């Protein structure tokens, strides 16, 4: 077995750093893009006009499908779909598209639940004041819905930081893949995966603390 001190060589640290940044990029870019798309989908689903009815039905079917398909299956489906189209995309891009599809479905449901948590009387009062649907959302519904939407949203982000490890199945050199490479070099498994555990913690813990802080500020503002 390679001496433990060799684990901290320059090239090992570079490999772990690359894996760390790749994991962070997958989680942040994929989930933030999914958050924006999911929020837009949730707002569209709150409309009652007939014109976007087919789109609403498609969104409901989309959310039901991708919330029930394992992330690994989504990765493989996207990978083979892109291959069948002869598209020249990297495995990183494939993983990013897969994360976007899954996060859009989940975050759309979270946002929809938050919007629908606002009592119907609030919507009716806004309509009585001649507010448009968008004005009702902006000035009446969203200020009340944020406290319901944000906690599970941050929870989803933290969860998906860990789930990005499945991208290693496509050959993406993220943090878990870096650990496998170092392990195959004969380094101590406890040392390698203990370090990876610490790096995942360093990514997820600040995000969870930030979510708690935002939630606390919203609660304080609500009580004033």
MARSETOR-970339 format. One line per 2 residues: number of its first residue (from 0); for each residue x negated, y negated, z negated of N, C-alpha, C. Coordinates in nm, 4 decimals. Layout:
BEGIN
NUM> X:Y:Z:X:Y:Z:X:Y:Z ~ ...
//
This chain:
BEGIN
0> -0.0849:0.1200:0.0000:0.0000:0.0000:0.0000:-0.0882:-0.1247:0.0000 ~ -0.0473:-0.2271:0.0746:-0.1228:-0.3508:0.0811:-0.1204:-0.4193:-0.0541
2> -0.2310:-0.4781:-0.0994:-0.2312:-0.5486:-0.2273:-0.1258:-0.6581:-0.2316 ~ -0.0695:-0.6784:-0.3525:0.0395:-0.7738:-0.3656:-0.0035:-0.9147:-0.3297
4> -0.1309:-0.9474:-0.3558:-0.1763:-1.0830:-0.3274:-0.1695:-1.1174:-0.1805 ~ -0.1835:-1.0145:-0.0935:-0.1794:-1.0376:0.0508:-0.0425:-1.0875:0.0965
6> 0.0620:-1.0641:0.0156:0.1966:-1.1093:0.0506:0.2017:-1.2599:0.0696 ~ 0.1171:-1.3302:-0.0031:0.1205:-1.4757:0.0011:0.0228:-1.5335:0.1027
8> -0.0095:-1.4557:0.2014:-0.0966:-1.5082:0.3053:-0.0224:-1.6140:0.3874 ~ -0.0994:-1.6878:0.4616:-0.0452:-1.7992:0.5415:0.0628:-1.7520:0.6387
10> 0.0386:-1.6400:0.7085:0.1328:-1.5940:0.8101:0.2599:-1.5345:0.7475 ~ 0.2460:-1.4743:0.6291:0.3648:-1.4239:0.5600:0.4558:-1.5388:0.5184
12> 0.3952:-1.6452:0.4692:0.4735:-1.7621:0.4272:0.5405:-1.8270:0.5480 ~ 0.4678:-1.8316:0.6606:0.5284:-1.8856:0.7836:0.6494:-1.8033:0.8263
14> 0.6372:-1.6711:0.8195:0.7470:-1.5825:0.8584:0.8674:-1.6028:0.7672 ~ 0.8443:-1.6111:0.6371:0.9543:-1.6346:0.5429:1.0159:-1.7727:0.5650
16> 0.9316:-1.8712:0.5932:0.9830:-2.0056:0.6188:1.0701:-2.0101:0.7433 ~ 1.0253:-1.9388:0.8459:1.1059:-1.9318:0.9690:1.2392:-1.8630:0.9417
18> 1.2352:-1.7525:0.8665:1.3593:-1.6833:0.8323:1.4518:-1.7693:0.7479 ~ 1.3943:-1.8409:0.6535:1.4733:-1.9295:0.5670:1.5443:-2.0362:0.6499
20> 1.4698:-2.1025:0.7386:1.5287:-2.2105:0.8196:1.6315:-2.1567:0.9184 ~ 1.6062:-2.0373:0.9732:1.7036:-1.9773:1.0651:1.8330:-1.9445:0.9932
22> 1.8229:-1.8852:0.8749:1.9418:-1.8545:0.7954:2.0178:-1.9819:0.7614 ~ 1.9454:-2.0848:0.7196:2.0086:-2.2122:0.6843:2.0772:-2.2742:0.8054
24> 2.0117:-2.2692:0.9210:2.0707:-2.3261:1.0430:2.1954:-2.2500:1.0845 ~ 2.1910:-2.1172:1.0782:2.3084:-2.0376:1.1140:2.4271:-2.0732:1.0248
26> 2.4032:-2.0792:0.8948:2.5119:-2.1058:0.8004:2.5661:-2.2474:0.8157 ~ 2.4764:-2.3462:0.8210:2.5207:-2.4856:0.8244:2.5867:-2.5216:0.9571
28> 2.5190:-2.4922:1.0677:2.5740:-2.5304:1.1987:2.7024:-2.4532:1.2267 ~ 2.6997:-2.3212:1.2067:2.8179:-2.2401:1.2356:2.9364:-2.2755:1.1491
30> 2.9122:-2.2919:1.0184:3.0243:-2.3194:0.9273:3.0744:-2.4631:0.9394 ~ 2.9841:-2.5595:0.9610:3.0300:-2.6976:0.9764:3.1095:-2.7152:1.1057
32> 3.0628:-2.6525:1.2140:3.1402:-2.6566:1.3384:3.2740:-2.5859:1.3204 ~ 3.2724:-2.4717:1.2505:3.3971:-2.4010:1.2227:3.4898:-2.4792:1.1334
34> 3.4316:-2.5567:1.0406:3.5130:-2.6408:0.9520:3.5868:-2.7475:1.0320 ~ 3.5150:-2.8130:1.1233:3.5775:-2.9165:1.2062:3.6871:-2.8571:1.2946
36> 3.6569:-2.7448:1.3608:3.7557:-2.6819:1.4488:3.8723:-2.6258:1.3677 ~ 3.8432:-2.5666:1.2526:3.9493:-2.5107:1.1688:4.0410:-2.6179:1.1146
38> 3.9839:-2.7311:1.0776:4.0661:-2.8405:1.0262:4.1573:-2.8959:1.1351 ~ 4.1016:-2.9097:1.2553:4.1838:-2.9557:1.3680:4.2962:-2.8573:1.3969
40> 4.2645:-2.7267:1.3903:4.3666:-2.6242:1.4143:4.4745:-2.6290:1.3067 ~ 4.4346:-2.6519:1.1815:4.5319:-2.6587:1.0721:4.6259:-2.7778:1.0890
42> 4.5705:-2.8910:1.1306:4.6542:-3.0094:1.1529:4.7524:-2.9833:1.2667 ~ 4.7043:-2.9209:1.3740:4.7925:-2.8904:1.4871:4.9058:-2.7983:1.4439
44> 4.8763:-2.7064:1.3525:4.9788:-2.6121:1.3078:5.0834:-2.6781:1.2175 ~ 5.0548:-2.7999:1.1682:5.1545:-2.8693:1.0856:5.2552:-2.9475:1.1701
46> 5.2279:-2.9596:1.3002:5.3217:-3.0312:1.3857:5.4435:-2.9425:1.4144 ~ 5.5550:-3.0073:1.4469:5.6792:-2.9330:1.4713:5.7372:-2.9592:1.6102
48> 5.6638:-3.0358:1.6916:5.7142:-3.0631:1.8255:5.7029:-2.9377:1.9119 ~ 5.7837:-2.9319:2.0172:5.7886:-2.8117:2.1004:5.6723:-2.8031:2.1980
50> 5.6164:-2.9164:2.2372:5.5121:-2.9158:2.3399:5.3925:-2.8284:2.3035 ~ 5.3350:-2.8427:2.1815:5.2192:-2.7571:2.1499:5.2560:-2.6222:2.0893
52> 5.3820:-2.5803:2.1014:5.4252:-2.4535:2.0410:5.3426:-2.3335:2.0890 ~ 5.3127:-2.3210:2.2204:5.2300:-2.2069:2.2639:5.0900:-2.2102:2.2018
54> 5.0360:-2.3308:2.1866:4.9031:-2.3435:2.1255:4.9094:-2.3018:1.9791 ~ 5.0148:-2.3430:1.9103:5.0303:-2.3025:1.7702:5.0399:-2.1510:1.7581
56> 5.1150:-2.0884:1.8465:5.1277:-1.9423:1.8433:4.9925:-1.8758:1.8686 ~ 4.9160:-1.9314:1.9633:4.7835:-1.8751:1.9931:4.6903:-1.8911:1.8731
58> 4.6995:-2.0044:1.8047:4.6149:-2.0274:1.6874:4.6492:-1.9310:1.5743 ~ 4.7774:-1.9069:1.5556:4.8197:-1.8122:1.4508:4.7648:-1.6730:1.4816
60> 4.7765:-1.6301:1.6078:4.7257:-1.4984:1.6473:4.5739:-1.4921:1.6314 ~ 4.5064:-1.5996:1.6697:4.3604:-1.6062:1.6578:4.3161:-1.5912:1.5124
62> 4.3797:-1.6665:1.4224:4.3431:-1.6612:1.2803:4.3715:-1.5232:1.2212 ~ 4.4845:-1.4656:1.2584:4.5179:-1.3331:1.2073:4.4162:-1.2294:1.2543
64> 4.3718:-1.2409:1.3790:4.2786:-1.1434:1.4348:4.1411:-1.1539:1.3694 ~ 4.0823:-1.2739:1.3725:3.9432:-1.2877:1.3293:3.9266:-1.2844:1.1779
66> 4.0328:-1.3043:1.1032:4.0227:-1.2885:0.9583:4.0293:-1.1416:0.9170 ~ 4.0644:-1.0545:1.0088:4.0768:-0.9118:0.9776:3.9716:-0.8256:1.0465
68> 3.8864:-0.8893:1.1254:3.7796:-0.8160:1.1936:3.6492:-0.8386:1.1174 ~ 3.5750:-0.7321:1.0816:3.4468:-0.7504:1.0116:3.3509:-0.8362:1.0935
70> 3.2680:-0.9103:1.0237:3.1750:-1.0002:1.0912:3.0802:-0.9236:1.1838 ~ 3.0363:-0.8061:1.1413:2.9459:-0.7272:1.2251:3.0132:-0.6875:1.3562
72> 3.1409:-0.6535:1.3502:3.2149:-0.6182:1.4724:3.2251:-0.7405:1.5639 ~ 3.2512:-0.8571:1.5045:3.2567:-0.9806:1.5841:3.1233:-1.0081:1.6511
74> 3.0145:-0.9887:1.5778:2.8813:-1.0064:1.6361:2.8626:-0.9190:1.7603 ~ 2.8995:-0.7930:1.7468:2.8812:-0.7000:1.8574:2.9724:-0.7328:1.9753
76> 3.0970:-0.7697:1.9461:3.1903:-0.8062:2.0530:3.1402:-0.9272:2.1311 ~ 3.0940:-1.0294:2.0589:3.0431:-1.1499:2.1252:2.9174:-1.1159:2.2053
78> 2.8313:-1.0345:2.1474:2.7059:-0.9970:2.2145:2.7336:-0.9262:2.3475 ~ 2.8217:-0.8262:2.3448:2.8490:-0.7501:2.4674:2.9335:-0.8310:2.5662
80> 3.0199:-0.9201:2.5144:3.0970:-1.0068:2.6043:3.0055:-1.1013:2.6803 ~ 2.9066:-1.1566:2.6106:2.8122:-1.2473:2.6766:2.7245:-1.1710:2.7746
82> 2.6853:-1.0493:2.7373:2.6071:-0.9678:2.8303:2.6854:-0.9357:2.9580 ~ 2.8150:-0.9052:2.9406:2.8969:-0.8711:3.0569:2.9144:-0.9892:3.1518
84> 2.9009:-1.1117:3.0974:2.9113:-1.2319:3.1806:2.7766:-1.2741:3.2362 ~ 2.6721:-1.1959:3.2066:2.5361:-1.2273:3.2515:2.4896:-1.3651:3.2076
86> 2.5385:-1.4059:3.0912:2.4968:-1.5350:3.0372:2.3623:-1.5189:2.9666 ~ 2.2731:-1.6114:2.9909:2.1379:-1.6044:2.9350:2.1329:-1.6810:2.8027
88> 2.1867:-1.6183:2.6983:2.1875:-1.6806:2.5655:2.0979:-1.6022:2.4712 ~ 2.0351:-1.6748:2.3805:1.9509:-1.6094:2.2803:2.0381:-1.5391:2.1768
90> 1.9763:-1.4469:2.1033:2.0505:-1.3792:1.9961:2.0917:-1.4785:1.8880 ~ 2.0134:-1.5842:1.8687:2.0513:-1.6888:1.7730:2.1816:-1.7548:1.8161
92> 2.1938:-1.7865:1.9452:2.3159:-1.8485:1.9958:2.4354:-1.7547:1.9827 ~ 2.4130:-1.6252:2.0076:2.5208:-1.5269:1.9925:2.5687:-1.5224:1.8485
94> 2.4747:-1.5193:1.7539:2.5108:-1.5188:1.6117:2.5839:-1.6469:1.5742 ~ 2.5392:-1.7591:1.6296:2.6024:-1.8878:1.5992:2.7467:-1.8921:1.6495
96> 2.7712:-1.8426:1.7698:2.9068:-1.8370:1.8245:2.9946:-1.7471:1.7380 ~ 2.9410:-1.6349:1.6946:3.0171:-1.5414:1.6111:3.0548:-1.6048:1.4774
98> 2.9595:-1.6742:1.4160:2.9875:-1.7427:1.2893:3.0933:-1.8504:1.3101 ~ 3.0827:-1.9211:1.4206:3.1817:-2.0252:1.4513:3.3216:-1.9650:1.4634
100> 3.3341:-1.8533:1.5323:3.4655:-1.7903:1.5505:3.5251:-1.7469:1.4170 ~ 3.4436:-1.6837:1.3335:3.4925:-1.6365:1.2045:3.5241:-1.7527:1.1120
102> 3.4336:-1.8493:1.1029:3.4542:-1.9608:1.0093:3.5720:-2.0477:1.0510 ~ 3.5947:-2.0624:1.1808:3.7111:-2.1393:1.2262:3.8397:-2.0745:1.1785
104> 3.8482:-1.9428:1.1889:3.9693:-1.8718:1.1463:3.9918:-1.8857:0.9957 ~ 3.8877:-1.8628:0.9171:3.9030:-1.8691:0.7718:3.9296:-2.0111:0.7230
106> 3.8524:-2.1073:0.7744:3.8664:-2.2446:0.7257:3.9953:-2.3087:0.7746 ~ 4.0467:-2.2628:0.8881:4.1777:-2.3096:0.9323:4.2859:-2.2701:0.8324
108> 4.2784:-2.1478:0.7836:4.3771:-2.1018:0.6849:4.3617:-2.1752:0.5525 ~ 4.2377:-2.2019:0.5129:4.2147:-2.2770:0.3892:4.2730:-2.4173:0.4013
110> 4.2448:-2.4839:0.5142:4.2960:-2.6194:0.5342:4.4484:-2.6204:0.5447 ~ 4.5040:-2.5227:0.6143:4.6498:-2.5160:0.6260:4.7151:-2.4972:0.4889
112> 4.6561:-2.4101:0.4074:4.7089:-2.3899:0.2738:4.7033:-2.5170:0.1905 ~ 4.5950:-2.5945:0.2058:4.5843:-2.7203:0.1336:4.6872:-2.8222:0.1784
114> 4.7084:-2.8319:0.3090:4.8073:-2.9272:0.3612:4.9484:-2.8885:0.3167 ~ 4.9773:-2.7586:0.3192:5.1113:-2.7140:0.2821:5.1342:-2.7142:0.1313
116> 5.0265:-2.7338:0.0532:5.0429:-2.7400:-0.0918:5.1055:-2.8725:-0.1371 ~ 5.0976:-2.9725:-0.0502:5.1608:-3.1012:-0.0815:5.3124:-3.0843:-0.0704
118> 5.3822:-3.1261:-0.1720:5.5271:-3.1019:-0.1791:5.6002:-3.1650:-0.0609 ~ 5.7035:-3.0973:-0.0162:5.7815:-3.1437:0.0982:5.8391:-3.2822:0.0758
120> 5.8657:-3.3168:-0.0493:5.9185:-3.4508:-0.0795:5.8236:-3.5617:-0.0337 ~ 5.6920:-3.5336:-0.0409:5.5930:-3.6327:0.0025:5.6026:-3.6554:0.1535
122> 5.6190:-3.5476:0.2289:5.6358:-3.5599:0.3729:5.7643:-3.6367:0.4065 ~ 5.8723:-3.6034:0.3379:5.9996:-3.6687:0.3639:5.9955:-3.8170:0.3284
124> 5.9276:-3.8497:0.2189:5.9157:-3.9906:0.1800:5.8381:-4.0697:0.2849 ~ 5.7328:-4.0082:0.3391:5.6546:-4.0761:0.4432:5.7372:-4.0968:0.5696
126> 5.8181:-3.9956:0.6047:5.9047:-4.0109:0.7227:6.0087:-4.1193:0.6987 ~ 6.0582:-4.1311:0.5751:6.1560:-4.2346:0.5424:6.0957:-4.3732:0.5570
128> 5.9641:-4.3835:0.5395:5.8945:-4.5114:0.5553:5.8480:-4.5353:0.6987 ~ 5.8966:-4.4500:0.7911:5.8624:-4.4616:0.9335:5.7155:-4.4337:0.9633
130> 5.6500:-4.3533:0.8819:5.5135:-4.3126:0.9111:5.5169:-4.2090:1.0242 ~ 5.4188:-4.2174:1.1130:5.4033:-4.1130:1.2133:5.3446:-3.9887:1.1449
132> 5.3403:-3.8779:1.2190:5.2846:-3.7557:1.1618:5.1399:-3.7760:1.1203 ~ 5.0637:-3.8460:1.2047:4.9224:-3.8667:1.1758:4.9043:-3.9637:1.0604
134> 4.9882:-4.0666:1.0511:4.9814:-4.1580:0.9367:5.0173:-4.0865:0.8063 ~ 5.1135:-3.9966:0.8147:5.1512:-3.9189:0.6965:5.0341:-3.8342:0.6483
136> 4.9663:-3.7699:0.7420:4.8499:-3.6897:0.7062:4.7387:-3.7762:0.6470 ~ 4.7130:-3.8899:0.7118:4.6003:-3.9749:0.6704:4.6228:-4.0405:0.5350
138> 4.7421:-4.0939:0.5124:4.7626:-4.1769:0.3938:4.8349:-4.1058:0.2793 ~ 4.9041:-3.9984:0.3095:4.9849:-3.9336:0.2052:4.9352:-3.7920:0.1727
140> 4.9190:-3.7111:0.2764:4.8937:-3.5687:0.2545:4.7472:-3.5398:0.2222 ~ 4.6554:-3.5888:0.3055:4.5144:-3.5551:0.2861:4.4581:-3.5971:0.1510
142> 4.4894:-3.7184:0.1002:4.4355:-3.7525:-0.0323:4.4775:-3.6548:-0.1421 ~ 4.5916:-3.5902:-0.1255:4.6358:-3.4926:-0.2248:4.5858:-3.3514:-0.1932
144> 4.5645:-3.3232:-0.0657:4.5279:-3.1862:-0.0248:4.3806:-3.1555:-0.0463 ~ 4.2952:-3.2590:-0.0522:4.1516:-3.2336:-0.0621:4.1156:-3.1478:-0.1827
146> 4.1834:-3.1733:-0.2946:4.1474:-3.0990:-0.4163:4.1806:-2.9500:-0.4044 ~ 4.2716:-2.9157:-0.3135:4.3036:-2.7744:-0.2892:4.2112:-2.7158:-0.1817
148> 4.1725:-2.7976:-0.0858:4.0936:-2.7492:0.0282:3.9462:-2.7292:-0.0064 ~ 3.8872:-2.8236:-0.0793:3.7421:-2.8232:-0.0959:3.6856:-2.7056:-0.1751
150> 3.7427:-2.6670:-0.2891:3.6809:-2.5562:-0.3645:3.6669:-2.4266:-0.2847 ~ 3.7732:-2.3767:-0.2189:3.7535:-2.2535:-0.1401:3.6663:-2.2745:-0.0175
152> 3.6595:-2.3975:0.0340:3.5715:-2.4239:0.1479:3.4257:-2.4074:0.1082 ~ 3.3876:-2.4669:-0.0041:3.2504:-2.4499:-0.0519:3.2231:-2.3034:-0.0858
154> 3.3229:-2.2356:-0.1430:3.3071:-2.0935:-0.1726:3.2819:-2.0123:-0.0474 ~ 3.3513:-2.0474:0.0613:3.3310:-1.9770:0.1885:3.1904:-2.0025:0.2415
156> 3.1433:-2.1278:0.2332:3.0084:-2.1601:0.2799:2.9041:-2.0748:0.2069 ~ 2.9163:-2.0690:0.0742:2.8206:-1.9917:-0.0054:2.8258:-1.8444:0.0329
158> 2.9464:-1.7915:0.0518:2.9612:-1.6512:0.0896:2.8950:-1.6242:0.2248 ~ 2.9108:-1.7170:0.3187:2.8611:-1.6896:0.4535:2.7106:-1.7054:0.4651
160> 2.6493:-1.7779:0.3719:2.5028:-1.7801:0.3697:2.4506:-1.6378:0.3555 ~ 2.5164:-1.5596:0.2703:2.4756:-1.4188:0.2512:2.5117:-1.3340:0.3729
162> 2.6262:-1.3598:0.4328:2.6709:-1.2783:0.5458:2.5864:-1.2977:0.6714 ~ 2.5105:-1.4076:0.6784:2.4241:-1.4272:0.7957:2.3188:-1.3179:0.8062
164> 2.2970:-1.2423:0.6971:2.2007:-1.1314:0.7021:2.2384:-1.0301:0.8093 ~ 2.3674:-1.0210:0.8427:2.4115:-0.9257:0.9450:2.3599:-0.9636:1.0835
166> 2.3197:-1.0891:1.1017:2.2635:-1.1294:1.2312:2.1345:-1.0547:1.2614 ~ 2.0736:-0.9968:1.1591:1.9519:-0.9179:1.1813:1.9801:-0.7969:1.2703
168> 2.1069:-0.7525:1.2755:2.1421:-0.6389:1.3605:2.1263:-0.6711:1.5082 ~ 2.1265:-0.7996:1.5419:2.1048:-0.8408:1.6809:1.9584:-0.8727:1.7096
170> 1.8757:-0.8692:1.6056:1.7350:-0.9037:1.6233:1.7039:-1.0482:1.5931 ~ 1.7978:-1.1214:1.5331:1.7712:-1.2598:1.4939:1.6723:-1.2583:1.3779
172> 1.5660:-1.3375:1.3871:1.4640:-1.3377:1.2825:1.5064:-1.4325:1.1702 ~ 1.6112:-1.3896:1.0971:1.6521:-1.4668:0.9797:1.5852:-1.4074:0.8557
174> 1.6311:-1.4444:0.7380:1.5592:-1.4120:0.6156:1.5511:-1.2615:0.5906 ~ 1.6604:-1.1893:0.6117:1.6586:-1.0450:0.5901:1.5684:-0.9754:0.6916
176> 1.5707:-1.0207:0.8160:1.4805:-0.9636:0.9179:1.3346:-0.9858:0.8799 ~ 1.3053:-1.1054:0.8291:1.1685:-1.1338:0.7846:1.1271:-1.0378:0.6739
178> 1.2206:-1.0084:0.5841:1.1921:-0.9130:0.4770:1.1620:-0.7743:0.5310 ~ 1.2366:-0.7321:0.6336:1.2118:-0.6002:0.6937:1.0733:-0.5952:0.7570
180> 1.0337:-0.7021:0.8244:0.9022:-0.7066:0.8870:0.7925:-0.6951:0.7819 ~ 0.8069:-0.7707:0.6752:0.7065:-0.7665:0.5684:0.7043:-0.6300:0.4996
182> 0.8240:-0.5714:0.4826:0.8302:-0.4386:0.4227:0.7631:-0.3342:0.5096 ~ 0.7788:-0.3465:0.6428:0.7169:-0.2504:0.7347:0.5644:-0.2644:0.7385
184> 0.5140:-0.3775:0.6904:0.3685:-0.3958:0.6825:0.3089:-0.3223:0.5629 ~ 0.3961:-0.2650:0.4783:0.3475:-0.1915:0.3628:0.3429:-0.2720:0.2358
186> 0.4013:-0.3912:0.2371:0.4029:-0.4739:0.1168:0.5037:-0.4193:0.0158 ~ 0.4875:-0.4572:-0.1068:0.5767:-0.4119:-0.2139:0.7200:-0.4531:-0.1846
188> 0.8118:-0.3551:-0.1803:0.9530:-0.3855:-0.1528:1.0117:-0.4749:-0.2615 ~ 0.9724:-0.4490:-0.3872:1.0242:-0.5299:-0.4977:0.9799:-0.6751:-0.4827
190> 0.8548:-0.6952:-0.4413:0.8025:-0.8303:-0.4248:0.8688:-0.9005:-0.3066 ~ 0.8821:-0.8263:-0.1939:0.9406:-0.8847:-0.0734:1.0858:-0.9247:-0.0973
192> 1.1663:-0.8292:-0.1420:1.3095:-0.8571:-0.1546:1.3415:-0.9405:-0.2786 ~ 1.2536:-0.9377:-0.3777:1.2696:-1.0300:-0.4901:1.2512:-1.1743:-0.4458
194> 1.1522:-1.1963:-0.3580:1.1310:-1.3312:-0.3026:1.2474:-1.3736:-0.2148 ~ 1.2992:-1.2806:-0.1338:1.4136:-1.3118:-0.0479:1.5373:-1.3442:-0.1317
196> 1.5562:-1.2672:-0.2396:1.6669:-1.2965:-0.3311:1.6560:-1.4392:-0.3834 ~ 1.5343:-1.4784:-0.4226:1.5136:-1.6138:-0.4743:1.5438:-1.7187:-0.3679
198> 1.5049:-1.6911:-0.2433:1.5286:-1.7885:-0.1357:1.6777:-1.8018:-0.1040 ~ 1.7503:-1.6903:-0.1060:1.8958:-1.6992:-0.0888:1.9582:-1.7805:-0.2023
200> 1.9096:-1.7596:-0.3219:1.9593:-1.8358:-0.4369:1.9321:-1.9849:-0.4189 ~ 1.8128:-2.0187:-0.3709:1.7781:-2.1591:-0.3509:1.8659:-2.2252:-0.2454
202> 1.9182:-2.1463:-0.1528:2.0111:-2.2013:-0.0535:2.1513:-2.2171:-0.1088 ~ 2.2000:-2.1154:-0.1794:2.3406:-2.1124:-0.2186:2.3708:-2.1894:-0.3470
204> 2.2786:-2.1873:-0.4428:2.3082:-2.2505:-0.5721:2.3294:-2.4013:-0.5605 ~ 2.2398:-2.4766:-0.4921:2.2665:-2.6209:-0.4798:2.3992:-2.6514:-0.4114
206> 2.4370:-2.5695:-0.3138:2.5641:-2.5915:-0.2456:2.6821:-2.5691:-0.3398 ~ 2.6752:-2.4643:-0.4204:2.7837:-2.4387:-0.5157:2.7907:-2.5481:-0.6202
208> 2.6740:-2.5989:-0.6649:2.6739:-2.7087:-0.7629:2.7297:-2.8367:-0.7014 ~ 2.6962:-2.8609:-0.5746:2.7496:-2.9785:-0.5068:2.9017:-2.9689:-0.4945
210> 2.9508:-2.8477:-0.4643:3.0950:-2.8281:-0.4562:3.1631:-2.8550:-0.5894 ~ 3.1022:-2.8094:-0.6992:3.1575:-2.8351:-0.8321:3.1588:-2.9848:-0.8641
212> 3.0534:-3.0527:-0.8212:3.0447:-3.1970:-0.8462:3.1523:-3.2728:-0.7708 ~ 3.1705:-3.2365:-0.6429:3.2751:-3.3019:-0.5629:3.4127:-3.2737:-0.6226
214> 3.4338:-3.1485:-0.6627:3.5617:-3.1119:-0.7235:3.5857:-3.1903:-0.8520 ~ 3.4791:-3.2091:-0.9329:3.4913:-3.2869:-1.0552:3.5240:-3.4322:-1.0279
216> 3.4629:-3.4901:-0.9256:3.4912:-3.6296:-0.8911:3.6353:-3.6464:-0.8437 ~ 3.6851:-3.5496:-0.7668:3.8231:-3.5569:-0.7215:3.9192:-3.5472:-0.8401
218> 3.8860:-3.4598:-0.9351:3.9720:-3.4449:-1.0535:3.9703:-3.5723:-1.1366 ~ 3.8513:-3.6358:-1.1483:3.8416:-3.7594:-1.2253:3.9187:-3.8720:-1.1588
220> 3.9085:-3.8789:-1.0255:3.9822:-3.9840:-0.9530:4.1321:-3.9638:-0.9642 ~ 4.1743:-3.8400:-0.9694:4.3169:-3.8077:-0.9792:4.3733:-3.8451:-1.1157
222> 4.2873:-3.8401:-1.2191:4.3335:-3.8673:-1.3545:4.3333:-4.0151:-1.3889 ~ 4.2755:-4.0966:-1.3029:4.2729:-4.2418:-1.3309:4.3998:-4.3106:-1.2777
//
